[in-house]
């Protein structure tokens, strides 16, 4: 473990940043900003080959752009984004269909399976999913989801109608999940050809129909790394757990003062445990002026607070990609705030530190082995 190097990539309101540390994760070097002044919704390294790093940049001037680095973030080049997404249209909705429309924002990038080293999956707004098999040089729409029969019932959340979560089951090569705000969770068992809504048990507070097939405003999902049939879900309407691969959901967060929030992560070295950081539903700020990270245990079926005292006072919030965890033991857990703090626990949330660097508002946090530029 002493030889391990960890890279943390941040997408922020004003560019992307890369941080590196050794396995102790006590001191960090900071590089950036890359793509300075640009809204970078997501930046992530490819754990299959950390030389490759991708940034999703969105600009009112230049539009949505995909940047790729082949040398761990030293140099960047723009590669082709998808040109069109599926947008809802009133006339076509009445006919039960959709038509092509411009992409508003690029939201989230997920790497393909280990045996497909050039494959990427990209989620955009209006909610659509794309696949690349050449590391982002070209993109193919995954129309099994993009043209789903329920699409006329999808509606935008406050952040737009974004496809923000793409999760692959490491034990079932053809199984993958997508999370869409505000349409809910969908699962494919055939590599993305066909998709089934998976929202049973998630009540919708903001619609007349409280238990619809689709229409839930999911904010983030994560699989338990030791048992991927366990899925953790942070929704507009609370924290949920599924123990049957999202076939059904149980709300577990009602015991908290608030279980509204955006982030969730499940560390590899902590099977049966997940971390959430709730915020108030109206303000999107941490309750009581202190961000709290809760640890959920599948063994005890209970939450426990991990931030002791008030080490990070202030009006802090998170965006939906603002939490991640690493592969080490003890686990490193990372939380980026909307006010630019990066909070890190190097010991499975037994204690927390703040990186002594103030970033722009953090959209995303992504952890991977350090590449050659570290």
NORQUI-V919032 format. One record per residue. RES is the residue in one small letter. NEAR is the number of other C-alpha atoms within 8 Angstrom. Layout:
res | near
RES | NEAR
RES | NEAR
//
This chain:
res | near
x | 5
x | 6
x | 6
x | 8
x | 10
x | 13
x | 14
x | 11
x | 15
x | 15
x | 17
x | 16
x | 13
x | 13
x | 15
x | 16
x | 13
x | 12
x | 11
x | 13
x | 13
x | 11
x | 11
x | 7
x | 10
x | 7
x | 6
x | 9
x | 7
x | 8
x | 7
x | 9
x | 9
x | 7
x | 10
x | 9
x | 7
x | 11
x | 12
x | 17
x | 16
x | 16
x | 17
x | 13
x | 15
x | 12
x | 7
x | 6
x | 8
x | 14
x | 13
x | 13
x | 15
x | 12
x | 14
x | 16
x | 15
x | 14
x | 9
x | 5
x | 4
x | 7
x | 9
x | 13
x | 13
x | 13
x | 12
x | 12
x | 14
x | 10
x | 12
x | 16
x | 12
x | 7
x | 8
x | 9
x | 7
x | 8
x | 10
x | 10
x | 10
x | 10
x | 6
x | 8
x | 14
x | 14
x | 11
x | 9
x | 8
x | 6
x | 6
x | 11
x | 11
x | 7
x | 6
x | 8
x | 10
x | 13
x | 9
x | 8
x | 8
x | 9
x | 13
x | 9
x | 10
x | 15
x | 14
x | 14
x | 13
x | 9
x | 8
x | 11
x | 10
x | 6
x | 4
x | 7
x | 8
x | 9
x | 13
x | 13
x | 13
x | 13
x | 17
x | 17
x | 15
x | 14
x | 14
x | 15
x | 14
x | 12
x | 12
x | 14
x | 10
x | 8
x | 9
x | 12
x | 8
x | 11
x | 12
x | 8
x | 9
x | 12
x | 9
x | 10
x | 12
x | 12
x | 10
x | 9
x | 6
x | 7
x | 10
x | 10
x | 8
x | 11
x | 9
x | 10
x | 10
x | 4
x | 7
x | 9
x | 14
x | 17
x | 18
x | 14
x | 12
x | 15
x | 11
x | 10
x | 11
x | 7
x | 5
x | 6
x | 9
x | 10
x | 13
x | 13
x | 12
x | 12
x | 16
x | 16
x | 18
x | 14
x | 14
x | 15
x | 12
x | 12
x | 13
x | 14
x | 10
x | 8
x | 10
x | 13
x | 10
x | 10
x | 12
x | 7
x | 10
x | 12
x | 15
x | 9
x | 9
x | 12
x | 9
x | 13
x | 6
x | 5
x | 6
x | 4
x | 6
x | 9
x | 9
x | 9
x | 8
x | 11
x | 12
x | 15
x | 14
x | 16
x | 16
x | 15
x | 13
x | 11
x | 13
x | 17
x | 9
x | 7
x | 9
x | 12
x | 11
x | 13
x | 14
x | 14
x | 13
x | 18
x | 15
x | 12
x | 12
x | 14
x | 14
x | 14
x | 12
x | 14
x | 10
x | 8
x | 10
x | 13
x | 9
x | 12
x | 13
x | 9
x | 11
x | 9
x | 10
x | 10
x | 5
x | 6
x | 5
x | 10
x | 12
x | 14
x | 16
x | 16
x | 16
x | 16
x | 11
x | 14
x | 16
x | 13
x | 9
x | 9
x | 11
x | 10
x | 12
x | 13
x | 11
x | 13
x | 12
x | 14
x | 16
x | 12
x | 8
x | 4
x | 6
x | 10
x | 11
x | 14
x | 8
x | 4
x | 10
x | 12
x | 14
x | 10
x | 11
x | 11
x | 12
x | 12
x | 11
x | 8
x | 5
x | 5
x | 7
x | 7
x | 8
x | 7
x | 9
x | 11
x | 12
x | 7
x | 4
x | 7
x | 6
x | 6
x | 9
x | 6
x | 8
x | 13
x | 12
x | 15
x | 12
x | 11
x | 12
x | 14
x | 15
x | 13
x | 14
x | 11
x | 9
x | 10
x | 7
x | 8
x | 16
x | 17
x | 15
x | 12
x | 12
x | 15
x | 15
x | 13
x | 10
x | 11
x | 13
x | 12
x | 11
x | 12
x | 14
x | 14
x | 11
x | 11
x | 11
x | 7
x | 11
x | 10
x | 7
x | 8
x | 10
x | 4
x | 5
x | 7
x | 10
x | 10
x | 11
x | 19
x | 19
x | 17
x | 18
x | 13
x | 13
x | 13
x | 10
x | 12
x | 11
x | 8
x | 8
x | 7
//
